[in-house]
Amino acid sequence: MKKAFTLIEMIIVIVIAGILATGTFIALKEIYLRTAKSKAISELSQTSQLVSSEVASLLYDRVPSSVIGYNSLDATYQSIYDINKTYNILEWIGVAKESFLHRDYSSFVDMNASHPLTDTLKSPDTNISSIANTIQKKFDTTQNVYDNDIVALIFSGSFDRGSLVENSDFNNSFGWHGGNAKLIYKIKSSSSGNLIKLKSHPNEIYEKYYLVDSAYAIARGEDLNKSLIQNNCGFDLSGISKSDFNSTMFLFYDYRPWKKETFCADPNILNGETREGNVTVLSTQTEGFRVDIINNNVQFNLTLKRVISSDKKHSVVISKQKVIF
């Protein structure tokens, strides 16, 4: 007689096979998750390092007291040195770094050779024409940088390390969001050589100055209007989902508060402002960023997050911190 499997034996075999298959699936899943986590950690670590370094480089060339936290919901802002609540956008005014590295200007005033009564400053080792050429190349423009106030001057004064000692009216210091720009001096196109002629009369002049050519803003998509970025900034977001947009961190540049300009995706237009400038993506999968002041230095913290499973139960979070002096 030929022996055959009984029903009970067949059931036992099927159960054992099912257990082995389940165990194999779980093991494969764990291997996949470990591999995905390892890849995500490597990629996010590299991205966070690159982005933090880029932001640190931009913030290093800031006018110290110009840094603000801005709330796009109610159009309020506050100096980063006096901040007492949460703001969702970081803004600051940057110096004309490329022009400085090109040795177009020295950042110093010869006090004895300057003429305060005629609002004329003598800046040794400075070339007004070279400044204009470098800034035109930087922003790819043929506009006269002095007639159009693309470049301006700020005396460092006593706030070189951040504290705005000589002017308590911060809202009217740098032109932020509808305010006046009392501490920013526009330059006449009749300036030449190393003589900088100002369009308005400063109450005081100082030996050191910042030459500024743009403001900058950092914000996550969650705190911005997608249509404004597409329509006003000319940035195509049609292929980006809502969740991806919300976690994208944008950098806005090439706008000037001293000209009553704000960044191109600002939802608020105040006191005759216009939306200007450009935007680029700093990072995606951005969980958040934070800025603190420690001993007059800026501490920038960036957190990136990547979900690595379809059920969204598994994710990798990487944080990077930079201190900018």
Protein Blocks (a to p, Z undefined) as FASTA:
>chain_A
ZZdddfklmmmmmmmmmmmmmmmmmmmmmmmmmmmmmmmmmmmmmmmmmmmmmmmmmmmm
pcfklpccddfklopacdfklgcbdcfbdcdddddfklmmnopagoiacfklpcfknopa
cdehiafklmmmmmmmmnopabdfklnomaccddfkjmlnopafklmblmlmnopghiac
fkbccddfkbghjbccdfbdcfbdcfbdcddfbdcddddfklpcfklmmmmnopafklpc
fklmmmpccddehiafknopacfklcbdgehiacedddddfbghifbdcdddeehiacdd
ddddddfbfklpaccddddddddZZ
